[in-house]
Amino acid sequence: YYNFLIFFVFFFFFLFFFFFFLMIRRPPRSTLSSSSAASDVYKRQEGDTESHEAPSMDIRIRVDEDKRTFTMVDGGVGMTADELRNNLGSLGTSGTKAFLEKMKENEENSEDGISPIGQFGVGFYSLFLVADRVPVATQNDASEKQWVWESTGDGTYFVYEDERGNTLGRGTEITLFLKSDAREYLDVAKIKETIHKYSEFIHFPIYIEASKTEKVKVDREVDETKEDDEAAAPAADEEEKEVTTYSWELVNENKPIWIRNHNEITEDDYNQFYKSLSKDYANPMFYHHFSVEGGLAFKAILFVPGKAPSNPFGTDGSATTSNNIRLYVRRVFITDEFKDLLPRYLNFIQGVVDSDDLPLNVSREVLQESRILKVVKKKLVRSALRLISSIAESDAKLKKGGDDKEDESEDDSGSSHSKKLTTETYPKFWEEYGKNIRLGIIEDGNNRARLTKLLRYKSTHSEDEYISLQDYIDNIAEGNKKQKNIYYLSGDTIEKIKQSPVLEDATRRNIEVIYMTDAIDEYVVGHITDFSGKKLVNLAKEGAASSFEEDDDEADDSDDKKANKRQRKAIANKRKEKYEPLFKFFRTLLGEKVTKVVITKRKTSEPMILSSRQHDMTARMASIMKGQALGAGGGQASHERTDSNIPTTKRVMELNHLHPLIDEIFRRVQVEENDSVAED
């Protein structure tokens, strides 16, 4: 029992410090957030109290390397002696939280109210991770005296009157007597880096005392005790001396562009912000600035870079989804490491998201599981897809000869503003990010319908320009209105697709065929069965010619429509019976290489065509999977590799009975079943 009790105590302390470390691992950020909150509270109370000093709404930091001290001073609301005891006397007590609750009770927290950050108590106690002793001097307008709270983090504290008198006027001064292993917080460059990363956009200026040492010329001091030496050379009147000067340097010069009204922001402002955010030298292809209101409110700017990354999906093992979206809570940076804030297929989009409704006083690990954050993810994906759709819609307006006005809209969910485009942009977007859209169709079932509208391909009727599936439907309406299907064919390049024998029939019938040249397209069509009521048909599959016949039947307006259909079926049965010896010959000759041999219904000049059964993989799909299998086994020695996992496909042989070659073979096998000339 005694051993178990010891174990339990140690385990409890381990969990406590582990959780404590996760919550407060960045002390300077917590302190800055608290100073900002204090200034916010004072700003709200300013009209209700009589101030001893004019408001000094800024935060100032200075360090002393010799004394190993880090000091931060704000011009916020300050605290009385009782508030010091209540707010700093125990871990997690929050004057900010109590103030908000009071404001809520009085219904005074209106649109022009404040949004203080976090809970002062939790973040404050993180200071003892790096400091041996922390005195807090503070002056509140309701108090005549300036008070000091001091502790070494051992569970005890002292509150006493500041012997220096009222040195602050109003506000709070926190001094950290740093531990010997925490000298990094005396490095001005390190402090600036921390401010830029986490507190760049809080709406109060942050100054840091910077020193500068330079050589200056000063009058030389003359030693009057020495006698003049007439023979000596005259001494110089000036000498160089090192002088150190101190000045206050503004650190957070950049303002949060996303909270400003878009009418006040120029396109150059957006471009410069994107470059500072992404470290890209080029301007973004497109941007979308919007706000979401209602149950969950946040503001965001999303950017589409001008060029896709070289390895967008991390096939070399590199991380590709982090650092693209920076999450802020009340303008305080939280993280850019939420890998699923946007799904993988949207990992090219960069931007910022700032919400007042997310909790700041919890760890990033807990925040990632927040229900509110899941709502942000859903709305962010919708906004990203709306952004991409805006590019396509802009191109459509430009094609019609209209001017693409700046996209500004407002509804119950908020307002938005997008970049004004003067030239067609979506073709460039598709060439850079088309693979991402295709991947989204495979992975995102909820938004598959939206993504399908964003697909673009070239076709037999449009080899120079991309068309959408909707454009294909519109072309049907202008031409063969009875066409029931959307036809496509995949291959490595358009030139190779043009050489495919299965394309000939569609070309003869003047049917538009979509060219699919990316390997991922074979997977995409597996997730899209139809579009706008028309089925997608692969010409490499066995039933493509039957689909053409269905189109012919739809176009047949004669009274004998059903009779013609019955007649074709009877003729097909007769041919099957007649050419059975030919089928048997090829099945015997080719064995398991073919699943069946049939008379083709395609109009072709070729003697035979190889296709795939309706629910089997095509030859191109088998080739793609074979390449992936060999690539995955690239680390194996060649003698260790086997073909057991490499997919194979059996083909359907479609014979053109009207071709002279097939007719000659048929005549020979009728005479001799194993005719050697026919086999050759």
C-alpha positions in Angstrom: 0.0 0.0 0.0 2.8 2.4 0.9 4.6 1.7 -2.5 1.4 2.2 -4.4 0.8 5.6 -2.6 4.3 6.8 -3.6 3.7 5.7 -7.1 0.4 7.5 -7.2 1.9 10.8 -5.9 4.7 10.8 -8.4 2.3 9.9 -11.3 0.0 12.8 -10.3 2.9 15.3 -10.2 4.1 14.0 -13.6 0.7 14.5 -15.2 0.4 18.0 -13.6 3.7 19.2 -15.0 3.1 17.6 -18.4 -0.2 19.4 -18.7 1.3 22.6 -17.3 4.1 22.5 -19.9 1.7 22.0 -22.8 -0.5 24.9 -21.6 2.2 27.4 -21.1 5.3 26.5 -23.0 5.8 30.0 -24.5 6.0 32.5 -21.5 6.7 35.7 -23.5 3.6 35.1 -25.7 1.4 34.6 -22.6 2.7 37.8 -21.0 2.2 39.9 -24.1 -1.4 38.5 -24.4 -2.1 39.5 -20.8 -0.7 43.0 -21.4 -2.9 43.4 -24.4 -5.9 42.2 -22.4 -5.2 44.7 -19.7 -5.0 47.5 -22.2 -8.3 46.3 -23.7 -10.0 46.4 -20.3 -8.7 49.9 -19.6 -9.9 51.1 -23.0 -13.4 49.8 -22.1 -13.4 51.3 -18.6 -11.7 54.6 -19.6 -15.0 56.5 -19.7 -16.1 55.3 -16.3 -13.1 56.2 -14.2 -11.1 59.3 -13.5 -7.5 58.6 -14.7 -4.4 59.9 -13.0 -2.5 59.8 -16.2 -3.2 60.2 -19.9 -3.7 56.8 -21.5 -0.4 55.2 -22.6 -1.8 52.4 -24.8 1.4 50.5 -25.6 3.6 47.7 -24.3 7.3 48.3 -23.6 10.0 45.7 -23.0 13.6 46.1 -21.8 16.3 43.6 -20.7 19.3 43.9 -18.5 21.9 41.3 -19.3 24.1 42.1 -16.2 21.2 41.8 -13.8 19.6 39.0 -15.9 16.2 40.7 -15.9 13.4 40.9 -18.4 10.9 43.7 -17.8 7.6 44.4 -19.5 5.4 47.5 -18.8 1.9 48.1 -20.1 -0.5 51.1 -19.8 -3.4 48.9 -19.1 -6.0 48.9 -16.3 -3.7 47.8 -13.5 -4.8 46.1 -10.3 -5.5 47.0 -6.7 -4.0 45.2 -3.8 -7.1 43.0 -3.5 -7.1 42.2 -7.2 -3.4 41.2 -7.0 -4.3 38.7 -4.3 -7.4 37.4 -6.1 -5.9 37.3 -9.6 -2.4 36.1 -8.9 -2.8 34.4 -5.7 -3.7 31.0 -7.2 -3.1 29.3 -10.5 -5.7 29.9 -13.2 -7.6 32.7 -11.6 -8.6 35.2 -14.2 -9.4 38.9 -13.7 -10.1 39.1 -17.4 -12.7 36.3 -17.2 -14.4 38.0 -14.2 -14.4 41.3 -16.0 -16.1 39.7 -19.1 -18.7 38.0 -16.9 -19.5 41.3 -15.2 -19.8 43.1 -18.6 -22.1 40.3 -19.9 -24.3 40.7 -16.8 -24.6 44.4 -17.5 -25.2 43.8 -21.2 -22.5 46.4 -22.0 -20.4 44.2 -24.3 -21.7 45.5 -27.6 -20.2 45.6 -31.1 -17.6 48.2 -30.1 -16.7 46.2 -27.0 -13.5 44.4 -26.3 -12.2 40.9 -26.8 -9.6 40.3 -24.1 -7.2 37.4 -24.6 -7.1 34.2 -22.5 -7.0 33.9 -18.7 -4.2 35.9 -17.1 -3.6 33.5 -14.2 -2.7 30.4 -16.3 -0.4 32.2 -18.7 1.2 34.2 -15.9 2.3 31.2 -13.9 4.3 30.0 -16.9 6.9 32.7 -16.1 8.2 30.5 -13.2 9.4 28.1 -15.8 12.1 30.6 -16.7 12.3 32.9 -13.7 13.5 32.4 -10.1 11.6 35.4 -8.9 8.8 37.6 -10.3 7.7 40.9 -8.8 4.7 42.6 -10.3 4.2 46.3 -9.7 0.8 47.7 -10.6 -1.2 50.9 -10.4 -4.9 51.1 -10.8 -6.9 54.4 -11.1 -9.1 53.3 -8.1 -6.0 53.1 -5.8 -3.9 55.9 -4.4 -0.9 53.5 -3.9 1.2 51.5 -6.3 1.3 47.8 -5.1 3.8 45.0 -5.7 3.0 41.3 -5.8 6.1 39.0 -5.5 6.7 35.3 -5.5 9.3 32.7 -6.3 6.8 30.2 -7.6 7.0 28.0 -4.5 3.3 28.5 -3.5 3.8 31.6 -1.4 3.6 35.3 -2.3 3.8 38.7 -0.8 1.8 41.9 -1.5 3.3 45.2 -0.3 3.3 48.9 -1.1 5.8 49.9 -3.7 8.5 51.8 -1.9 9.3 53.7 -5.2 6.0 55.4 -5.1 3.7 55.9 -8.1 6.2 55.3 -11.0 3.7 53.9 -13.5 0.9 56.4 -13.4 -1.4 53.5 -14.4 -0.7 50.0 -15.7 1.5 47.0 -14.7 5.2 46.3 -14.7 6.4 42.6 -14.7 10.0 41.9 -14.0 11.5 38.4 -14.5 14.7 37.5 -12.6 15.7 34.9 -15.1 17.2 31.5 -14.4 20.7 30.9 -15.5 19.5 28.5 -18.3 17.0 31.1 -19.6 19.4 33.7 -21.0 17.7 33.3 -24.4 15.0 35.7 -23.2 17.6 38.4 -22.8 18.4 38.2 -26.5 16.7 41.2 -28.2 16.7 39.4 -31.6 15.0 36.3 -30.0 12.4 38.5 -28.3 11.6 40.2 -31.6 11.3 36.9 -33.3 8.9 35.7 -30.7 6.8 38.9 -31.0 6.7 38.7 -34.8 5.6 35.1 -34.7 2.9 35.2 -32.0 2.0 38.8 -31.2 2.7 40.7 -34.5 -1.0 41.7 -35.0 -2.3 42.6 -31.5 -3.8 46.0 -31.7 -1.4 47.8 -29.3 2.1 48.9 -30.2 4.9 46.8 -28.7 8.3 48.6 -28.2 11.6 47.1 -27.2 14.5 49.0 -25.8 17.4 48.4 -28.2 21.0 49.5 -27.7 23.4 50.8 -30.2 27.1 51.2 -29.8 29.1 53.4 -32.1 32.3 55.3 -32.2 32.0 59.1 -31.9 34.6 61.9 -31.7 34.9 63.7 -28.4 37.2 66.4 -27.1 40.4 65.0 -25.7 40.9 65.5 -22.0 44.1 67.6 -21.2 46.3 66.6 -18.3 47.0 70.0 -16.7 49.6 68.5 -14.3 52.0 67.9 -17.2 54.4 70.6 -18.1 54.4 71.9 -21.6 57.1 70.4 -23.8 57.9 72.8 -26.5 59.8 70.2 -28.4 56.9 67.8 -28.4 54.4 67.6 -31.3 51.0 69.3 -30.6 48.3 66.9 -29.4 45.1 66.2 -31.4 42.0 68.1 -30.2 39.7 65.1 -30.6 39.7 61.4 -30.0 37.3 58.4 -30.9 35.3 56.8 -28.1 32.6 54.1 -28.0 29.2 55.3 -26.8 26.2 53.2 -26.2 22.8 54.8 -26.8 19.3 53.3 -26.0 16.1 53.9 -27.9 12.6 52.5 -28.1 12.1 50.4 -31.3 8.6 49.5 -32.6 8.4 45.8 -33.2 4.9 45.0 -34.4 4.8 47.5 -37.3 2.5 45.3 -39.5 -1.2 45.7 -39.0 -3.7 42.8 -39.4 -4.9 43.3 -42.9 -7.7 40.8 -42.5 -9.7 42.8 -39.9 -9.7 45.9 -42.1 -12.5 46.8 -44.4 -11.6 45.6 -47.9 -12.6 49.0 -49.4 -9.6 50.4 -47.6 -7.1 47.8 -48.9 -5.5 48.0 -52.3 -4.4 45.1 -54.5 -0.8 46.0 -53.7 -1.5 45.7 -50.0 -2.9 42.2 -50.6 0.2 41.2 -52.7 2.6 42.5 -50.1 0.9 40.7 -47.3 0.9 37.5 -49.3 4.6 37.8 -49.9 5.4 38.4 -46.2 3.2 35.5 -45.3 4.4 32.9 -47.8 8.0 34.2 -48.5 7.1 34.0 -52.2 8.7 36.5 -54.5 5.7 36.5 -57.0 2.2 37.9 -56.6 -0.6 35.5 -55.8 -2.8 34.2 -58.7 -5.9 35.0 -56.7 -7.1 36.0 -53.2 -10.4 35.9 -51.3 -11.0 38.1 -48.3 -14.1 37.2 -46.3 -15.7 37.1 -42.9 -18.1 34.6 -41.4 -20.7 35.7 -38.9 -23.5 34.0 -36.9 -22.9 31.3 -34.3 -19.2 31.2 -35.1 -17.4 34.3 -36.3 -14.0 34.5 -38.0 -12.2 36.5 -40.6 -9.8 35.1 -43.2 -7.8 35.8 -46.3 -7.0 32.9 -48.6 -4.4 33.1 -51.4 -3.8 30.9 -54.5 0.0 31.0 -55.2 1.0 31.7 -58.8 2.8 28.4 -59.1 2.3 24.9 -57.5 5.0 23.4 -55.3 7.3 20.9 -56.9 6.1 18.1 -54.7 2.5 18.9 -53.7 1.6 15.7 -52.1 4.8 14.8 -50.3 5.7 11.7 -52.3 9.3 12.0 -51.0 8.1 11.9 -47.4 8.1 15.7 -46.8 5.3 17.5 -45.0 3.2 19.5 -47.4 0.1 20.5 -45.5 1.5 22.5 -42.6 2.6 26.1 -42.5 0.1 27.1 -45.2 -2.8 28.3 -43.0 -1.9 30.4 -39.9 -4.5 30.3 -37.2 -4.9 33.4 -35.0 -7.2 33.9 -32.0 -7.9 37.6 -31.4 -4.9 38.5 -33.5 -2.5 36.3 -31.4 -0.8 33.6 -33.5 -1.6 30.1 -32.3 -0.2 27.7 -34.8 0.4 26.8 -38.5 0.7 23.1 -37.8 -2.9 22.0 -38.0 -2.4 19.6 -40.9 -6.1 19.0 -41.5 -7.4 22.6 -41.2 -7.7 22.2 -44.9 -7.8 18.8 -46.6 -4.8 17.4 -48.5 -6.1 18.4 -51.9 -6.3 22.0 -50.9 -2.8 22.1 -49.4 -1.7 24.7 -52.0 -3.9 27.4 -50.5 -2.2 29.8 -48.1 -3.7 32.4 -45.8 -4.7 33.4 -42.3 -7.8 32.6 -40.1 -8.6 34.8 -37.1 -11.5 33.9 -34.7 -12.7 35.6 -31.6 -14.7 32.5 -30.6 -11.8 30.0 -30.2 -10.3 29.4 -26.8 -6.7 30.7 -26.3 -6.0 29.5 -22.8 -5.7 25.8 -23.8 -3.0 23.9 -25.5 -2.8 23.5 -29.3 -3.4 19.7 -28.8 -6.7 20.4 -27.1 -7.6 23.2 -29.5 -7.2 20.8 -32.4 -10.0 18.7 -31.0 -12.3 21.7 -30.4 -15.8 21.4 -31.8 -15.6 25.1 -32.8 -12.4 24.4 -34.8 -14.2 21.6 -36.7 -16.9 24.1 -37.8 -14.1 26.5 -38.9 -12.6 23.7 -41.0 -16.0 23.0 -42.7 -16.6 26.7 -43.5 -13.0 27.2 -44.6 -13.3 24.4 -47.2 -16.5 25.8 -48.5 -14.9 29.2 -48.8 -11.8 27.8 -50.6 -14.0 26.0 -53.1 -16.0 29.3 -53.6 -12.7 31.0 -54.2 -11.8 28.5 -57.0 -15.3 28.8 -58.5 -14.9 32.6 -58.6 -11.9 32.2 -60.9 -13.9 30.0 -63.3 -16.9 32.4 -63.2 -14.6 35.4 -63.9 -13.3 33.6 -67.0 -16.9 33.0 -68.2 -17.7 36.7 -67.9 -14.6 37.7 -69.8 -15.4 35.2 -72.6 -18.8 36.8 -73.0 -17.1 40.2 -73.4 -18.2 41.5 -70.0 -16.0 43.1 -67.4 -15.1 41.1 -64.4 -16.2 43.4 -61.6 -14.7 42.9 -58.2 -16.5 40.1 -56.4 -18.1 41.6 -53.4 -21.0 39.9 -51.8 -22.8 39.9 -48.5 -25.3 37.6 -47.0 -26.4 36.2 -43.6 -23.1 34.5 -43.2 -20.9 37.5 -43.7 -19.2 39.5 -46.5 -16.4 38.7 -49.0 -14.2 40.4 -51.5 -12.0 38.8 -54.3 -9.3 39.9 -56.7 -10.5 41.5 -59.9 -9.2 39.6 -62.9 -8.6 41.2 -66.3 -7.5 38.1 -68.2 -8.6 34.5 -68.3 -7.0 32.8 -65.3 -8.6 29.4 -64.8 -6.6 27.6 -67.6 -3.4 28.5 -65.7 -5.0 27.5 -62.4 -6.0 24.1 -63.9 -2.5 23.4 -65.3 -1.0 24.2 -61.9 -3.6 22.7 -59.6 -5.8 20.4 -61.7 -4.3 17.3 -60.0 -5.5 18.7 -56.6 -9.1 19.1 -57.9 -9.0 15.5 -59.2 -7.7 14.3 -55.8 -10.5 16.1 -54.0 -13.1 14.3 -56.1 -11.5 11.0 -54.9 -11.1 12.0 -51.2 -13.9 14.5 -50.4 -17.3 12.8 -51.0 -19.2 15.7 -49.3 -17.9 18.3 -51.9 -17.6 15.9 -54.9 -20.5 17.6 -56.8 -18.9 21.1 -56.3 -15.4 19.8 -57.4 -16.8 18.0 -60.5 -18.0 21.4 -61.8 -14.3 22.6 -61.6 -12.9 19.8 -63.8 -11.4 21.0 -67.2 -10.3 18.9 -70.2 -9.5 19.3 -73.8 -11.6 17.3 -76.3 -11.8 16.3 -80.0 -13.9 19.4 -80.6 -11.7 21.7 -78.4 -8.1 20.8 -78.7 -6.8 24.3 -77.9 -9.1 25.3 -75.0 -10.2 23.5 -71.9 -13.9 22.8 -71.5 -15.9 21.8 -68.4 -18.4 19.0 -68.2 -21.1 21.6 -68.4 -19.6 23.0 -71.6 -19.8 19.4 -73.0 -23.5 19.3 -72.1 -24.1 22.6 -73.7 -22.3 21.4 -76.9 -24.7 18.4 -77.0 -27.6 20.8 -76.8 -26.3 22.7 -79.8 -25.6 19.5 -81.8 -26.8 16.0 -81.2 -29.6 16.7 -78.7 -30.4 13.0 -78.3 -26.9 12.0 -77.1 -27.4 10.3 -73.7 -23.8 10.0 -72.6 -20.5 11.8 -72.1 -17.7 10.0 -73.9 -14.0 10.1 -72.8 -10.7 8.3 -73.5 -7.6 8.3 -71.4 -4.0 8.1 -72.4 -0.5 9.5 -71.7 -0.8 12.4 -74.2 -3.4 13.7 -76.6 -1.2 12.5 -79.5 -1.3 9.0 -78.3 -5.1 9.1 -77.7 -5.6 10.2 -81.3 -3.8 7.0 -82.4 -6.2 4.8 -80.5 -8.4 2.6 -82.8 -11.4 3.0 -80.4 -11.6 6.7 -81.2 -12.3 6.2 -84.9 -16.0 5.3 -84.5 -16.8 8.4 -82.4 -14.9 10.6 -84.8 -16.9 9.2 -87.7 -20.1 9.9 -85.9 -18.9 13.5 -85.0 -19.3 12.8 -81.3 -17.1 14.9 -79.0 -14.7 12.8 -76.9 -12.9 14.2 -73.8 -9.2 13.7 -73.6 -8.0 12.6 -70.1 -4.2 12.7 -70.0 -3.4 12.5 -66.3 -3.0 9.1 -64.6 -5.2 10.2 -61.7 -8.1 10.6 -64.2 -8.6 6.8 -64.2 -9.3 6.9 -60.5 -11.5 10.1 -60.8 -14.0 8.5 -63.3 -14.4 5.7 -60.8 -16.0 8.2 -58.4 -18.1 10.1 -61.0 -20.8 7.9 -62.6 -22.7 10.7 -64.3 -23.0 14.4 -64.7 -26.2 16.4 -65.2 -28.1 13.2 -65.9 -25.6 11.9 -68.5 -23.5 8.8 -67.9 -19.7 8.9 -68.4 -18.7 6.3 -70.9 -15.1 5.1 -71.5 -14.5 4.3 -75.2 -11.9 1.7 -74.2 -14.7 -0.4 -72.6 -16.6 -3.1 -74.5 -20.0 -1.5 -74.3 -19.1 1.9 -75.9 -20.5 1.0 -79.3 -23.8 -0.1 -77.7 -24.0 3.4 -76.2 -23.7 4.8 -79.7 -26.6 2.6 -80.8 -28.7 3.9 -77.9 -28.0 7.5 -79.1 -29.1 6.4 -82.6 -32.3 5.0 -81.2 -33.0 8.2 -79.4 -32.5 10.1 -82.6 -34.7 7.8 -84.6 -38.1 9.5 -85.0 -39.5 6.9 -87.4 -42.6 4.8 -86.6 -40.6 1.6 -87.0 -38.2 2.4 -84.2 -38.9 -0.7 -82.2 -38.9 -2.9 -85.3 -35.5 -1.6 -86.3 -34.1 -2.4 -82.9 -35.5 -6.0 -83.0 -34.0 -6.4 -86.5 -30.6 -5.3 -85.4 -30.7 -7.8 -82.5 -31.7 -10.6 -84.8 -28.9 -9.8 -87.2 -26.4 -9.8 -84.3 -27.5 -13.2 -83.2 -27.2 -14.6 -86.7 -23.6 -13.2 -87.0 -22.7 -14.7 -83.6 -23.8 -18.1 -84.8 -22.1 -17.8 -88.1 -18.7 -16.7 -86.8 -18.6 -19.1 -83.9 -15.7 -21.2 -85.5 -13.7 -17.9 -85.8 -14.3 -17.1 -82.2 -13.2 -20.6 -81.2 -10.1 -20.3 -83.3 -9.0 -17.1 -81.5 -9.9 -18.4 -78.0 -7.7 -21.5 -78.7 -4.9 -19.4 -80.1 -4.8 -16.7 -77.4 -5.9 -18.8 -74.4 -6.2 -16.8 -71.2 -5.0 -13.5 -72.8 -8.6 -12.8 -73.8 -11.8 -13.2 -71.9 -14.0 -13.4 -75.0 -14.1 -12.8 -78.7 -17.0 -10.9 -80.3 -18.0 -9.2 -83.5 -17.5 -5.5 -83.0 -20.3 -3.0 -83.4 -17.9 -0.1 -83.9 -17.4 1.5 -87.3 -13.7 1.0 -87.8 -11.1 0.4 -90.5 -9.0 -1.8 -88.2 -9.3 -5.7 -88.5 -9.7 -6.0 -84.7 -9.9 -3.9 -81.5 -8.9 -4.8 -78.0 -11.1 -3.5 -75.3 -11.9 -4.2 -71.6 -15.0 -5.6 -70.1 -17.4 -3.1 -68.5 -16.4 -3.7 -64.9 -12.7 -4.7 -65.5 -9.8 -2.3 -65.4 -8.6 -0.9 -68.7 -5.2 -1.5 -70.1 -4.1 2.0 -69.2 -5.3 1.5 -65.6 -3.3 -1.7 -65.4 -0.2 0.1 -66.8 -0.6 2.8 -64.2 -0.9 0.3 -61.3 2.0 -1.7 -62.6 4.2 1.5 -62.6 3.1 2.2 -59.1 3.9 -1.3 -58.0 7.4 -1.2 -59.5 7.9 2.3 -58.0 7.0 1.0 -54.6 9.4 -1.8 -54.9 12.2 0.4 -56.1 14.2 -0.3 -53.0 14.3 -4.1 -53.6 16.9 -5.8 -55.6 15.8 -6.9 -59.1 16.1 -10.6 -58.2 13.8 -10.1 -55.2 11.0 -8.5 -57.1 8.0 -10.7 -58.3 5.1 -10.0 -60.5 2.6 -11.4 -58.0 1.4 -7.9 -56.9 1.5 -6.4 -60.4 -2.1 -6.3 -61.8 -2.9 -7.9 -65.1 -5.9 -7.4 -67.3 -7.7 -9.7 -69.7 -8.9 -8.2 -72.9 -12.0 -8.5 -75.1 -11.2 -9.0 -78.8 -13.6 -7.2 -81.0 -13.4 -8.5 -84.6 -14.3 -6.4 -87.7 -15.9 -9.1 -89.9 -15.9 -6.7 -92.8 -12.1 -6.4 -92.9 -10.4 -8.5 -95.6 -7.9 -9.9 -93.1 -10.6 -11.2 -90.8 -12.6 -12.5 -93.7 -9.6 -14.5 -95.0 -8.9 -16.0 -91.6 -12.6 -17.0 -91.3 -12.6 -18.7 -94.6 -9.5 -20.7 -93.7 -10.7 -21.9 -90.3 -13.9 -23.0 -91.8 -11.9 -25.4 -94.0 -9.2 -26.3 -91.4 -9.7 -25.5 -87.7 -5.9 -25.4 -87.1 -4.8 -23.8 -90.3 -1.2 -22.8 -89.9 -1.5 -19.8 -92.3 -4.4 -18.4 -90.3 -2.3 -18.8 -87.1 0.6 -17.0 -88.7 
